[in-house]
Amino acid sequence: MTLMRERRTARYQQIVETALRSVNNRQDKPLRISEMCRAADVSVRTLARAFHAVHHVPPSQHLRTLRLTRAREMLLAMDATSVTQIALQFGFRELGRFATLYRQTFGETPSATLRRRALPRAAQGQAGDEQRGSGPAKPIAPSSRRRASCAVARGTSRGSPD
């Protein structure tokens, strides 16, 4: 059984490498799962299994992370002019969602990254940790008051029996 598992893991690793190589060769075009499947010559389900086995995430999440990383690189590059331009260039059509995902991933907003790039080196050393992007920000849970008001609006509350 172990030999079969090792062979499957090696095959999945090969599938993921082939799929990602096809993505890296197409840096100027939108990234699509169907194109990754075509390049690796596998079905969508097999690609999903391979990504779960190798990276522990679905291919769509891995692609989104790649797109976010590329967007960050562009925001830090000297030729970036606006967050909107970069977000649209990397296939993020919903700008609010882009900003939320970006903040969750990199711990700062895309506009903060763009501003930080413009700061002189001396000012960057004096900036706070949140501006330097010291790590991913934890998602902020809605306030207790908001949860309570939502429960009241639905006609339910935690303290009352159903």
C-alpha positions, 0 to 999 in steps of 0.5 A: 500500500505504501508503494502505491501511495508513493507512486501516486504522490510522485505522479501528483507532484509531476502533475502540479509541476507541469501545471505550474510550469504552464502558468509561469510561461503565461505571465502576461495572460490570465491564469485558468484552471482549464489551461493547467489541466490541458497542459498537464493532460489531466481532468479537473478532478485529478488536478484538484486531487494533485493540488490537495496532495502537494499544496493542501489547497485547491488549484483555484486558491493556489492560482489566486495566491499566485495572482495576488503575489504577482500583483504585489510585485507590480505594486512594488515595482516602479512602473505601477500607477494605480491599485485599480490598474494592477487589480484589473491586470491580474483578473480581479474584477471586484476591487473590494474583494481584491483589497480584502484578499490582499490584506488577509494575505500580506497584512496591508492594503494594496494602497499601503503597498503602493504608498510604501514603495513611494516612501524614501528608505529612511522613512520606511525604517521609521514606519510601523509594522503594519506599513512594512507588512510584517505578516498576514493580518488575521481576519477580523471577526464581526463585532458582538453587537453586529452578530446580536443585531443580526440574530434579532433581525432573524428572530433568533438569539443564543439564549432563547430555546427554539 
